[in-house]
């Protein structure tokens, strides 16, 4: 039996690993799967554990107030190494480009445990954008043994770095698996902070912005752009901004955006209400990686509040546009989609390049084939 350890610690990782964990556990006679929660985003992950009914076998509980990347790295490296050595795992699965994933992969490398990287091959080719994610994912890919790329472009990046074709599988992104699952579940905004949003009379713009590389002047510029956009269309739109708990984000957002009638600043949303808010939104303004993949599946244009994106497939498909962090540019690009129906539908009606909701099935099939097992024959 193949003994597998999945490690996750942040909200995006948990969402993207949830459907994969569910698929792994369909083969109890072939796969012994254990789940390790590092606690990098403790409060934001707990609701997801319940939503997706994830069994947590190891909880490292490492989150600290104002924690540093060094603290996360050292803690995950030490604790995951201990688990791998004591329990004799065959395969470690990590997702994406978080510090949790990088440190867990390093632990597996030190312990001689095979590494599978979900969402391998993402690149901006700028180690400072996004920071520290671009460096993290390159470090993981330098150590991995199995590469689950979400697109052909990601596979090309891996091939260009010398990864053998035989070690790469293009599967689509597991985030689409999770999104389609949750978006098809019934949900009501009654009794939530979103209950008063005038969905019928205003265009709703979902905003998320919190990346480290934007802190300081660039992030202030983003917020000024949001403010100018809200005031320009004060009778036409409502900006809904679930604000990240990081004080570097909250202080700036509150100082610039508080008190504007058509800006709703709320606490971070659980995944279920976020998905259903996205379904009702007119468009999405974000610096998130995951939303660049999710929103197009729901037919929503995405304007990316970043200098570059590692998800060029969305740009090429026309579902995503990188608009940067300059206030004037944010207002100008959002205004095009608000004022020009053809421009809006030109983005909203494009096909999503990130998969069809079967990524987890494809990944587990590849894992079983690599182990010499036959799916369906536990």
Backbone torsions as a table, in degrees:
resi	resn	phi	psi	omega
1	UNK	NA	137.9	-179.4
2	UNK	-82.5	124.4	-178.9
3	UNK	-99.8	116.5	-172.2
4	UNK	-118.2	135.6	173.2
5	UNK	-114.8	120.0	172.4
6	UNK	-98.9	135.8	-178.2
7	UNK	-123.8	132.6	178.4
8	UNK	-152.5	154.3	-176.8
9	UNK	-147.6	-17.8	-178.3
10	UNK	-111.7	166.9	179.1
11	UNK	-58.8	-51.6	-179.4
12	UNK	-60.3	-41.4	178.2
13	UNK	-59.1	-44.3	-176.6
14	UNK	-63.0	-43.4	178.1
15	UNK	-60.3	-44.2	-175.0
16	UNK	-78.4	-24.9	178.5
17	UNK	-87.1	-21.9	-175.3
18	UNK	-56.0	-50.5	-180.0
19	UNK	-67.4	-28.4	177.8
20	UNK	-70.5	-42.0	177.0
21	UNK	-60.3	-43.3	178.8
22	UNK	-59.7	-41.0	-179.8
23	UNK	-70.4	-40.3	178.4
24	UNK	-58.3	-36.1	-174.7
25	UNK	-82.8	3.7	173.0
26	UNK	-80.4	-6.7	-175.5
27	UNK	-124.9	62.2	-175.7
28	UNK	-63.5	-22.7	178.7
29	UNK	-84.2	-13.1	-177.8
30	UNK	-114.9	-31.9	-175.3
31	UNK	-126.3	128.2	170.8
32	UNK	-103.9	97.4	-175.7
33	UNK	-98.1	133.9	174.5
34	UNK	-123.9	146.9	-175.2
35	UNK	-117.2	130.9	-178.8
36	UNK	-117.4	119.1	175.5
37	UNK	-99.5	120.1	-178.8
38	UNK	-81.4	-28.6	-178.5
39	UNK	87.5	18.2	179.9
40	UNK	-58.3	-39.3	174.7
41	UNK	-121.3	66.2	-168.6
42	UNK	-53.8	-57.4	-173.9
43	UNK	-65.4	-34.3	-176.7
44	UNK	-78.5	-17.6	-177.6
45	UNK	-91.9	-30.1	-174.9
46	UNK	-54.6	-44.9	178.3
47	UNK	-62.8	-30.7	179.5
48	UNK	-70.9	-35.1	176.0
49	UNK	-57.6	-41.2	179.5
50	UNK	-73.8	-43.9	-177.5
51	UNK	-58.3	-45.1	-176.3
52	UNK	-97.2	2.7	177.2
53	UNK	55.1	51.4	-179.1
54	UNK	-88.1	129.8	175.0
55	UNK	-82.6	123.7	178.3
56	UNK	-99.4	113.3	-178.8
57	UNK	-88.8	-30.6	179.3
58	UNK	-135.6	123.3	177.4
59	UNK	-117.4	107.9	-177.0
60	UNK	-76.9	-23.1	173.6
61	UNK	49.9	48.1	-172.4
62	UNK	-91.2	-6.3	-174.6
63	UNK	-61.3	134.2	176.5
64	UNK	-130.3	156.2	176.8
65	UNK	-64.7	133.4	-178.7
66	UNK	53.1	41.2	-177.3
67	UNK	-65.4	148.5	179.8
68	UNK	-99.1	162.7	174.8
69	UNK	-62.8	-33.4	178.9
70	UNK	-63.9	-42.5	179.2
71	UNK	-61.7	-46.0	179.9
72	UNK	-61.5	-47.1	-176.8
73	UNK	-60.6	-50.7	-177.1
74	UNK	-64.0	-43.9	-177.1
75	UNK	-65.5	-46.3	-179.9
76	UNK	-65.4	-43.5	-179.6
77	UNK	-57.9	-46.8	-178.1
78	UNK	-68.1	-47.1	-173.9
79	UNK	-73.5	-41.6	178.9
80	UNK	-67.8	-36.5	175.4
81	UNK	-59.2	-43.4	179.4
82	UNK	-60.8	-46.3	-179.3
83	UNK	-63.3	-45.3	-178.4
84	UNK	-61.6	-41.3	-178.4
85	UNK	-72.4	-41.2	-177.0
86	UNK	-72.1	-34.5	-172.4
87	UNK	-102.6	-8.3	174.1
88	UNK	58.8	59.9	177.9
89	UNK	-78.5	154.0	177.8
90	UNK	-95.5	-30.6	-173.4
91	UNK	-145.7	134.6	172.6
92	UNK	-108.1	132.3	176.0
93	UNK	-113.1	125.4	174.5
94	UNK	-127.4	159.7	-175.4
95	UNK	-123.9	134.3	166.9
96	UNK	70.6	-130.2	-163.0
97	UNK	-146.3	26.5	179.0
98	UNK	-79.3	166.6	175.4
99	UNK	-66.7	-34.0	172.6
100	UNK	-55.4	-49.9	-177.0
101	UNK	-65.3	-42.3	-179.6
102	UNK	-63.0	-46.9	-177.8
103	UNK	-68.7	-36.9	177.5
104	UNK	-65.6	-41.1	177.9
105	UNK	-63.9	-39.7	177.6
106	UNK	-63.1	-39.5	177.3
107	UNK	-60.8	-45.1	179.7
108	UNK	-63.9	-40.4	178.5
109	UNK	-60.6	-45.4	178.5
110	UNK	-63.4	-32.4	-176.6
111	UNK	-89.8	-1.1	179.9
112	UNK	73.4	25.4	179.7
113	UNK	-99.1	136.0	-179.6
114	UNK	-62.3	144.1	-176.5
115	UNK	-117.9	128.4	171.3
116	UNK	-109.9	126.2	-176.2
117	UNK	-108.7	111.6	177.2
118	UNK	-84.6	131.1	-174.4
119	UNK	70.2	44.9	177.6
120	UNK	-76.5	154.6	171.1
121	UNK	89.7	2.4	174.7
122	UNK	-65.8	137.7	179.6
123	UNK	-151.0	139.8	164.1
124	UNK	-108.2	-18.8	-175.8
125	UNK	65.9	26.8	174.1
126	UNK	-137.3	106.6	-171.2
127	UNK	-65.8	-13.3	178.8
128	UNK	-98.5	-4.0	-178.2
129	UNK	-140.8	108.8	-6.3
130	UNK	-81.4	153.7	-178.4
131	UNK	-113.7	130.2	3.5
132	UNK	-96.0	14.9	-169.3
133	UNK	-62.3	-40.5	-177.4
134	UNK	-61.6	-42.3	177.3
135	UNK	-67.6	-41.8	-178.6
136	UNK	-57.6	-47.5	-175.6
137	UNK	-69.9	-31.4	176.5
138	UNK	-69.6	-37.3	177.1
139	UNK	-63.4	-45.5	179.5
140	UNK	-60.6	-46.0	-177.8
141	UNK	-67.0	-22.6	177.0
142	UNK	-73.6	-16.8	-176.8
143	UNK	-112.9	-15.0	-170.9
144	UNK	-69.8	163.3	177.8
145	UNK	-116.3	-28.9	177.6
146	UNK	-127.9	132.4	-174.2
147	UNK	-120.7	115.9	179.3
148	UNK	-105.2	91.7	-177.0
149	UNK	-83.5	143.2	-176.9
150	UNK	-87.1	-17.1	178.8
151	UNK	-145.9	168.1	176.5
152	UNK	-66.0	-32.0	178.1
153	UNK	-63.4	-43.8	177.5
154	UNK	-61.8	-39.0	177.7
155	UNK	-62.5	-40.9	178.3
156	UNK	-60.2	-41.3	178.2
157	UNK	-59.5	-42.7	-179.8
158	UNK	-66.5	-44.0	178.6
159	UNK	-60.8	-39.8	179.7
160	UNK	-66.3	-21.8	178.0
161	UNK	-94.0	8.0	174.5
162	UNK	91.6	10.1	177.9
163	UNK	-76.1	129.4	179.9
164	UNK	-62.9	140.4	179.3
165	UNK	-55.5	-34.7	-176.5
166	UNK	-65.7	-17.7	-178.8
167	UNK	-95.1	-0.6	-174.2
168	UNK	-112.9	134.7	172.6
169	UNK	-126.1	128.3	175.7
170	UNK	-91.0	115.5	-168.7
171	UNK	-120.0	-9.7	-164.2
172	UNK	82.6	176.9	-175.7
173	UNK	-104.5	133.9	-179.1
174	UNK	-64.1	-18.6	178.5
175	UNK	-63.3	-29.8	177.8
176	UNK	-70.6	-36.1	174.7
177	UNK	-57.7	-48.0	-178.7
178	UNK	-66.4	-43.1	-178.6
179	UNK	-60.2	-48.2	-177.5
180	UNK	-65.5	-35.8	176.0
181	UNK	-60.0	-54.4	-173.7
182	UNK	-72.3	-36.7	-178.3
183	UNK	-67.8	-22.2	178.3
184	UNK	-88.6	-4.3	176.9
185	UNK	-83.9	145.4	177.8
186	UNK	-67.3	145.1	-179.9
187	UNK	-154.9	144.1	176.2
188	UNK	-127.2	139.7	177.5
189	UNK	-81.3	-7.2	-178.6
190	UNK	-60.2	131.2	179.6
191	UNK	83.2	8.8	179.5
192	UNK	-116.4	167.5	176.4
193	UNK	-62.2	-12.4	-178.3
194	UNK	-93.4	-0.9	-173.8
195	UNK	-61.2	-33.1	-173.9
196	UNK	-90.6	0.5	-178.6
197	UNK	-66.3	130.3	-179.1
198	UNK	-81.6	72.3	-176.3
199	UNK	-59.0	-32.1	-174.5
200	UNK	-80.9	-24.6	-173.0
201	UNK	-113.0	-12.4	-179.6
202	UNK	-128.3	155.3	170.6
203	UNK	-83.5	126.9	-176.5
204	UNK	-96.9	127.4	177.7
205	UNK	-113.1	118.0	177.1
206	UNK	-85.3	130.1	-178.8
207	UNK	-122.4	133.5	165.9
208	UNK	-137.6	134.2	179.0
209	UNK	-158.2	124.1	-178.0
210	UNK	-163.8	12.0	-170.4
211	UNK	-71.1	144.3	-177.3
212	UNK	-59.6	-39.1	-174.7
213	UNK	-69.2	-11.4	179.0
214	UNK	-92.6	-11.4	-174.2
215	UNK	-56.1	143.1	-178.6
216	UNK	99.1	-140.6	-177.3
217	UNK	-55.7	-47.2	-179.2
218	UNK	-59.0	-40.7	-179.0
219	UNK	-69.5	-37.8	175.3
220	UNK	-61.0	-38.9	178.7
221	UNK	-64.5	-40.8	176.1
222	UNK	-57.5	-48.0	-177.5
223	UNK	-65.3	-36.9	176.4
224	UNK	-66.1	-36.3	175.9
225	UNK	-63.7	-41.4	177.9
226	UNK	-64.3	-41.5	178.8
227	UNK	-61.6	-47.7	-178.9
228	UNK	-62.9	-38.5	179.3
229	UNK	-65.1	-45.3	179.7
230	UNK	-61.0	-42.7	-179.0
231	UNK	-70.7	-32.7	179.4
232	UNK	-67.0	-36.3	-176.9
233	UNK	-118.8	46.8	-171.2
234	UNK	-64.2	-23.6	179.3
235	UNK	-103.1	4.9	-172.8
236	UNK	-119.3	-30.1	-173.6
237	UNK	-128.8	162.0	166.9
238	UNK	-130.6	124.2	174.0
239	UNK	-88.9	124.4	176.7
240	UNK	-110.9	115.9	-172.3
241	UNK	-123.4	99.4	169.4
242	UNK	-72.2	113.6	-169.4
243	UNK	-91.7	126.5	179.0
244	UNK	-57.6	149.2	-175.9
245	UNK	-75.3	-13.3	179.9
246	UNK	-57.5	124.9	-178.0
247	UNK	-60.3	-27.1	176.5
248	UNK	-63.7	-28.6	177.9
249	UNK	-85.1	-51.1	-172.2
250	UNK	-61.6	-41.9	-177.2
251	UNK	-62.3	-42.9	-179.0
252	UNK	-70.2	-46.6	-179.5
253	UNK	-58.1	-47.4	-177.9
254	UNK	-65.4	-36.3	-177.8
255	UNK	-71.3	-27.8	-175.2
256	UNK	-102.6	-33.5	-170.2
257	UNK	-109.7	-10.0	179.3
258	UNK	-66.5	147.1	173.5
259	UNK	84.2	4.6	177.1
260	UNK	-94.1	125.0	-170.8
261	UNK	-57.4	-37.9	-176.0
262	UNK	-103.6	27.7	170.0
263	UNK	-120.7	119.4	179.3
264	UNK	-106.1	108.2	177.7
265	UNK	-96.3	121.2	-176.6
266	UNK	-132.7	166.7	174.4
267	UNK	-67.4	159.9	177.7
268	UNK	-52.0	139.6	-177.7
269	UNK	-90.8	145.4	167.8
270	UNK	-63.3	164.6	-172.1
271	UNK	-65.0	-41.2	-178.8
272	UNK	-57.8	-55.1	178.6
273	UNK	-65.1	-31.4	178.2
274	UNK	-63.0	-45.6	-180.0
275	UNK	-62.5	-43.4	-177.7
276	UNK	-74.2	-27.2	170.8
277	UNK	-66.9	-41.8	178.4
278	UNK	-61.5	-37.1	177.4
279	UNK	-61.4	-33.2	-177.5
280	UNK	-90.2	-12.0	-174.7
281	UNK	-74.4	156.6	175.6
282	UNK	-83.6	-40.8	175.6
283	UNK	-158.8	174.0	-176.2
284	UNK	-127.2	129.5	171.2
285	UNK	-111.1	121.1	-170.2
286	UNK	-156.0	156.3	166.6
287	UNK	-111.4	10.2	179.2
288	UNK	-76.9	145.5	173.5
289	UNK	-76.5	-46.7	-175.0
290	UNK	-61.3	-41.5	-178.3
291	UNK	-65.7	-26.8	175.6
292	UNK	-63.0	-27.2	179.7
293	UNK	-91.8	-37.0	-173.3
294	UNK	-76.6	-48.8	-172.8
295	UNK	-56.6	-42.4	178.9
296	UNK	-60.9	-27.8	176.5
297	UNK	-65.6	-21.9	178.3
298	UNK	-102.8	9.3	177.1
299	UNK	76.5	27.5	-177.3
300	UNK	-109.7	124.7	175.1
301	UNK	-63.1	147.8	-178.8
302	UNK	-124.6	126.3	170.3
303	UNK	-105.3	123.5	-172.8
304	UNK	-95.3	121.8	-177.4
305	UNK	-90.4	59.4	-178.1
306	UNK	-145.9	164.8	178.4
307	UNK	-71.8	-41.3	-179.0
308	UNK	-141.9	164.1	172.2
309	UNK	-131.0	142.2	174.6
310	UNK	-82.5	-4.1	-178.0
311	UNK	-105.9	64.0	-177.5
312	UNK	-65.3	-22.7	-179.1
313	UNK	-58.5	-38.8	179.0
314	UNK	-67.7	-38.3	176.7
315	UNK	-63.1	-45.9	-179.3
316	UNK	-66.1	-34.6	179.1
317	UNK	-76.5	-16.5	179.3
318	UNK	88.2	9.7	178.5
319	UNK	-88.1	-17.0	-173.2
320	UNK	-133.5	143.6	173.8
321	UNK	-135.4	129.7	178.0
322	UNK	-83.8	119.6	-176.4
323	UNK	-112.3	-7.5	177.1
324	UNK	82.1	-162.6	-173.2
325	UNK	-119.1	6.6	179.2
326	UNK	-78.9	130.4	-174.8
327	UNK	-57.1	-45.1	-178.1
328	UNK	-62.4	-42.9	-178.7
329	UNK	-65.9	-39.2	178.9
330	UNK	-60.6	-46.5	-179.5
331	UNK	-64.6	-42.7	-177.0
332	UNK	-63.7	-45.1	-176.7
333	UNK	-72.5	-38.8	177.3
334	UNK	-66.8	-36.9	179.9
335	UNK	-62.3	-37.2	177.8
336	UNK	-57.6	-43.4	-177.3
337	UNK	-75.0	-24.9	177.6
338	UNK	-81.9	-31.0	-173.4
339	UNK	-99.6	-22.7	-173.0
340	UNK	-118.0	104.8	-177.5
341	UNK	-62.2	-36.2	-179.6
342	UNK	-66.2	-41.8	178.1
343	UNK	-62.8	-40.9	179.8
344	UNK	-63.5	-52.9	-176.9
345	UNK	-67.6	-25.0	176.1
346	UNK	-63.8	-28.5	175.5
347	UNK	-92.1	-40.2	-173.2
348	UNK	-68.7	-27.2	-173.2
349	UNK	-99.9	13.1	177.8
350	UNK	-83.9	154.6	179.4
351	UNK	-76.6	141.3	177.5
352	UNK	-77.5	125.7	-177.3
353	UNK	-84.3	5.3	-169.3
354	UNK	-102.3	15.5	172.1
355	UNK	119.8	175.7	-172.7
356	UNK	-119.7	11.7	178.7
357	UNK	94.1	10.8	-179.5
358	UNK	-115.3	15.6	-175.2
359	UNK	-60.2	-44.5	-177.1
360	UNK	-62.3	-41.5	177.7
361	UNK	-60.8	-43.5	-179.4
362	UNK	-66.5	-39.0	-179.6
363	UNK	-64.5	-47.7	-178.2
364	UNK	-65.9	-37.6	175.9
365	UNK	-58.7	-43.2	-180.0
366	UNK	-66.8	-39.6	178.5
367	UNK	-62.1	-43.7	179.7
368	UNK	-66.5	-40.7	176.9
369	UNK	-62.4	-41.9	179.7
370	UNK	-63.6	-32.1	-179.9
371	UNK	-85.5	-3.6	179.9
372	UNK	79.9	16.8	178.4
373	UNK	-97.6	163.4	-179.5
374	UNK	-114.7	113.6	178.0
375	UNK	-56.5	139.1	179.2
376	UNK	88.9	-1.5	-179.7
377	UNK	-129.4	61.6	-177.6
378	UNK	-61.7	NA	NA
